[in-house]
Amino acid sequence: MTNVVLVGTLDTKGVEYGWLREKLLRTGVEVTMVDTGIMGEPRVPADVPRAAVARAAGTELSDLRAAADRGAAVTTMARGAEATLLRLHAEGRLHAVLAIGGSGGTSIATRAMRALPLGVPKLMVSSMASGDVAPYVGSADITMMYSVVDIAGINSISSPILANAVAAAAGMAKAYERAGLELLRPARLGTGSRPLVAASMAGVTTLGVDAARERLTELGYEVLVFHVSGTGGRTLEKLAGQGVFAGVLDLTLSELADDLCGGILSAGPDRLSAAGRAGIPQVVSLGALDMVKFGPLDSLPERVRYRRVRVHNPSITVIRTTEAECAELGRRVAAKLRTATGPTEVCLPLRGLSTLGAPGGPYHDPAADRALFSALREGLRGTSAVLRDYDTHINDPAFGRAAADRLHAMIRAERAAA
């Protein structure tokens, strides 16, 4: 039977969760209620009571109450909710998860959702959903729905919003249950007839990456393209670390520039690390390291206002990286690639790293690019990494096809040696 799991604090949101359960049952699905409340008494009965959730986190509810530390208790119950949802999913009793809440409830529920495999329907109705949801979503496929009003009773505004959430959760659960498998389960990725390859891309490297993707598709691969938005890079790293890719075509590294210069789309310090640790063949380029991304123009930090600034779109403003910053980026890329345990090649497009940095573009700066290339060459001196120069810019289709061919050759060599 199709089952939707409701996870939330039944002391503060019990009336609302009871309403959700009633509406879900009317759609013909079963419902499992998981209580993550701590202090007050639950206002509706739970199928998995809060004491069981606390024990799933390795503690007792009485200890959490005695400590009177709300922050620690929320973290603990989130850990218990995660373990509970993973257990229900493993038992085949979770075809979708739905939660509602403010900051605390959203924090608890989305931690549990993030632990579930990709493809499992996850819907969070939250008063936090109109702001920065990155801490809640992470690299998971969580659907965030803004509640408009706080989750505090059923009223003329909340009832149609929550009814939409019920319909969405029930519909997704039924579709997922009918499919009979986890379409995006990491353990199954890459096990089909077409090996998986990851590629990184930004708008300013699209033409080159598209050419590479098309070439790899011709060669028999399925290519997953990740937008280097911070979350995209983290997701690429996560899946690469799980070993689901036959190879990685990491042509766009702008997240490293954001990490160095305080931009808004950093993927963190571990970017460009997982494939090397996992020994996966990787072809790397330096796409979009000629820029750092900030928010709207009027939010640009004072320290960079007098740099070479360009409005990319109403939400994104970019600045050109300097010669010194490019040299440091070259050193950082080299340091990461030096530790790679698998075959690694770097393709250098000598005539530009993005649409803005190509000859005639506003960010064309041969001196800065040379500083980047020189630092990278020096940092990789004496290693097994192979550097290849191409007298073109990164968006020349010939460059993309050449990078794809190099990755294909590396993957074939690895398989022949296995």
BELZI-V36018 format. One record per residue. RES is the residue in one small letter. PHI is phi in whole degrees, 0 to 359 (* if undefined). PSI is psi as a letter, one per 30 degrees, with the letter a starting at -180 (NA if undefined). OMEGA is omega in degrees with one decimal (999 if undefined). Layout:
RES;PHI;PSI;OMEGA
RES;PHI;PSI;OMEGA
//
This chain:
m;*;k;177.9
t;298;k;-174.9
n;231;k;173.6
v;256;k;178.1
v;263;k;173.1
l;259;k;-179.0
v;232;k;-178.7
g;181;l;-176.9
t;273;j;-173.7
l;278;f;172.5
d;277;e;-178.2
t;268;f;-177.0
k;236;g;-175.0
g;297;e;-179.9
v;298;e;-178.3
e;293;e;178.7
y;291;e;174.8
g;298;e;177.6
w;295;e;178.2
l;300;e;-178.9
r;299;e;-179.7
e;299;e;-179.1
k;292;e;178.6
l;296;e;179.6
l;300;e;-179.9
r;291;f;177.5
t;278;f;178.3
g;95;g;176.6
v;255;l;170.1
e;274;l;-177.8
v;227;k;171.2
t;244;k;-177.7
m;260;k;179.2
v;247;k;-176.5
d;264;j;177.7
t;249;g;177.0
g;291;l;-174.4
i;232;e;-167.0
m;265;d;-176.6
g;289;l;179.9
e;282;k;178.9
p;296;k;-176.9
r;267;f;173.0
v;221;l;-179.3
p;289;k;179.1
a;246;k;173.0
d;282;e;172.8
v;242;j;-175.6
p;291;l;-176.5
r;299;e;179.2
a;296;e;178.4
a;291;e;177.2
v;295;e;177.9
a;298;e;179.6
r;294;e;176.6
a;296;f;176.4
a;267;g;176.9
g;87;g;-179.7
t;215;a;177.7
e;247;k;-180.0
l;301;e;-179.5
s;298;e;178.7
d;292;e;178.0
l;296;e;179.9
r;291;e;-178.8
a;293;e;-178.6
a;290;f;177.5
a;55;h;177.3
d;247;j;-173.6
r;298;e;-178.6
g;300;e;179.2
a;295;e;-179.6
a;293;e;178.1
v;299;e;178.9
t;297;e;-179.5
t;294;e;-179.6
m;293;e;174.8
a;296;e;177.7
r;295;e;178.1
g;293;e;177.0
a;296;e;177.3
e;301;e;-179.8
a;297;e;-179.2
t;293;e;-179.6
l;293;e;176.5
l;296;e;178.3
r;294;e;179.7
l;299;e;178.9
h;294;e;179.6
a;297;e;179.7
e;276;f;-179.8
g;76;g;-177.4
r;247;g;177.3
l;218;j;177.9
h;248;f;172.0
a;192;l;175.4
v;233;k;-179.8
l;231;k;177.6
a;217;l;176.0
i;226;l;177.3
g;165;l;171.9
g;267;b;-175.0
s;295;e;-179.0
g;293;e;179.6
g;298;e;177.9
t;293;e;178.8
s;298;e;-179.3
i;294;e;-173.3
a;293;e;-176.1
t;288;f;173.1
r;298;e;178.9
a;295;e;179.5
m;297;e;-178.0
r;298;f;-179.1
a;282;f;-178.3
l;284;l;-179.6
p;298;l;171.9
l;302;k;179.1
g;98;f;175.0
v;286;k;-177.3
p;299;k;-177.3
k;222;j;-177.2
l;232;k;-179.6
m;241;j;174.3
v;264;j;-168.3
s;215;k;172.5
s;286;f;178.8
m;266;f;-168.0
a;284;f;178.4
s;265;f;178.4
g;254;b;179.1
d;282;j;-176.7
v;263;g;-177.9
a;305;e;179.8
p;297;f;-179.2
y;273;e;-175.2
v;278;e;-176.7
g;59;b;178.6
s;253;g;-178.8
a;265;l;179.6
d;268;h;179.9
i;271;k;173.8
t;268;k;179.0
m;258;k;177.4
m;240;k;-179.6
y;286;k;-177.2
s;279;f;-178.2
v;68;d;171.3
v;257;l;178.7
d;295;l;177.5
i;281;i;-175.4
a;210;i;-179.5
g;95;l;177.3
i;258;j;-176.2
n;223;a;-173.2
s;294;f;176.8
i;266;e;-175.4
s;290;e;-174.2
s;296;e;177.7
p;292;e;178.6
i;293;e;179.7
l;292;e;176.3
a;295;e;175.3
n;297;e;179.1
a;296;e;177.7
v;299;e;-179.0
a;298;e;180.0
a;295;e;-178.2
a;296;e;-179.8
a;296;e;179.9
g;296;e;179.0
m;296;e;-179.4
a;298;e;-179.6
k;295;e;178.5
a;295;e;-179.7
y;294;e;-179.3
e;294;e;178.9
r;294;e;-179.6
a;297;e;173.9
g;74;g;178.6
l;202;l;177.9
e;269;j;-171.9
l;299;f;-176.3
l;244;g;-179.5
r;296;k;-175.9
p;307;e;-178.1
a;295;f;-178.0
r;259;f;179.7
l;297;k;176.1
g;80;g;-178.5
t;262;g;179.5
g;278;a;-177.7
s;287;f;-179.2
r;248;j;179.8
p;299;k;-179.1
l;271;k;172.4
v;232;k;174.9
a;264;k;174.8
a;224;k;178.0
s;253;k;-173.6
m;209;k;168.4
a;232;l;177.9
g;303;e;-176.2
v;276;f;174.6
t;235;g;-171.9
t;300;e;-175.1
l;298;e;179.6
g;292;e;-179.2
v;291;e;177.1
d;299;e;178.0
a;297;e;178.1
a;294;e;179.8
r;298;e;180.0
e;297;e;179.2
r;293;e;179.5
l;295;e;176.5
t;297;e;175.9
e;301;e;-177.1
l;277;g;173.3
g;103;g;-179.7
y;258;l;166.0
e;258;k;-173.8
v;253;k;173.9
l;259;j;-177.6
v;260;k;-179.1
f;248;k;178.0
h;284;k;-174.8
v;280;i;-176.7
s;256;g;-171.9
g;95;d;175.7
t;297;e;179.9
g;299;e;178.0
g;295;e;178.7
r;295;e;178.7
t;293;e;176.4
l;303;e;-179.5
e;297;e;-179.3
k;300;e;-177.9
l;289;e;176.5
a;297;e;179.0
g;295;f;177.2
q;276;f;174.9
g;75;g;-175.8
v;271;f;-177.2
f;258;k;171.4
a;284;f;179.5
g;195;l;179.6
v;232;k;176.3
l;252;i;-172.0
d;264;i;-173.8
l;271;f;-173.0
t;230;j;-172.1
l;241;g;-174.6
s;301;f;178.4
e;299;f;177.3
l;291;e;176.6
a;294;e;177.2
d;295;e;178.9
d;295;e;-179.6
l;289;e;-168.3
c;254;g;177.2
g;81;g;176.0
g;288;l;-172.1
i;267;f;-175.1
l;241;h;175.9
s;287;k;173.5
a;260;g;178.5
g;91;l;-173.4
p;289;f;-177.3
d;269;g;178.7
r;301;k;-179.2
l;68;h;-178.1
s;235;e;-168.2
a;294;e;-179.3
a;299;e;178.3
g;297;e;178.7
r;296;e;-176.5
a;279;f;-179.8
g;74;g;-178.4
i;277;k;175.6
p;304;k;-179.2
q;221;k;170.0
v;248;k;-173.6
v;241;k;168.1
s;229;a;-170.5
l;243;h;-176.4
g;305;k;174.2
a;66;g;171.2
l;283;g;176.0
d;271;g;-178.8
m;207;l;174.3
v;236;k;-175.7
k;259;k;172.9
f;238;a;-179.9
g;282;a;179.9
p;306;l;-174.5
l;307;e;-176.9
d;287;f;177.3
s;258;g;-175.6
l;297;k;179.5
p;300;k;-177.9
e;303;e;-174.6
r;295;f;-178.5
v;241;g;-175.6
r;298;f;-175.3
y;257;g;172.7
r;277;a;174.2
r;286;j;-171.7
v;250;k;176.6
r;216;k;176.7
v;280;j;-179.3
h;280;e;173.1
n;198;l;-176.7
p;302;f;-177.3
s;260;f;-173.3
i;232;k;171.8
t;243;k;-178.3
v;240;l;172.5
i;237;l;179.6
r;280;k;174.0
t;291;k;-178.4
t;276;l;177.9
e;300;e;180.0
a;295;e;178.6
e;295;e;178.6
c;295;e;177.6
a;298;e;178.8
e;294;e;176.9
l;297;e;176.4
g;300;e;178.6
r;295;e;-178.9
r;293;e;177.8
v;298;e;179.5
a;298;e;-179.2
a;299;e;179.2
k;290;e;-176.8
l;285;f;178.9
r;299;f;-175.2
t;269;f;-177.2
a;298;k;-179.9
t;263;f;178.9
g;245;l;-179.4
p;299;k;-175.3
t;223;k;173.6
e;230;k;177.6
v;241;k;178.8
c;257;k;-175.7
l;255;j;175.3
p;275;j;-167.6
l;289;f;-176.4
r;256;g;175.3
g;144;k;-171.4
l;252;f;-178.2
s;194;l;174.8
t;298;e;179.1
l;284;f;-175.5
g;265;g;177.7
a;289;l;178.2
p;309;k;-176.9
g;88;f;179.6
g;278;l;-176.7
p;294;f;-179.9
y;251;g;176.4
h;293;j;-175.5
d;213;i;-176.6
p;303;e;-179.1
a;294;e;178.5
a;295;e;178.0
d;297;e;178.5
r;298;e;177.5
a;298;e;177.6
l;296;e;-178.0
f;297;e;-177.2
s;295;e;179.5
a;295;e;178.3
l;294;e;179.7
r;299;e;-179.0
e;296;e;-178.5
g;292;f;-179.0
l;260;g;179.6
r;300;k;178.6
g;84;g;178.0
t;260;l;178.9
s;275;f;179.3
a;295;k;-178.5
v;257;k;175.9
l;254;k;179.7
r;232;k;179.1
d;268;k;176.7
y;230;k;-177.1
d;277;i;-177.9
t;204;l;172.4
h;263;l;-169.8
i;294;f;-176.9
n;267;g;172.7
d;290;k;-179.8
p;307;e;179.6
a;296;e;178.0
f;294;e;179.3
g;300;e;179.9
r;294;e;179.6
a;295;e;178.4
a;297;e;178.2
a;296;e;179.1
d;297;e;178.6
r;295;e;179.2
l;296;e;178.2
h;301;e;180.0
a;296;e;-179.9
m;293;e;179.6
i;296;e;179.4
r;296;e;179.7
a;295;e;178.4
e;297;e;-178.4
r;290;e;178.5
a;293;e;-178.5
a;278;f;-176.4
a;289;NA;999
//
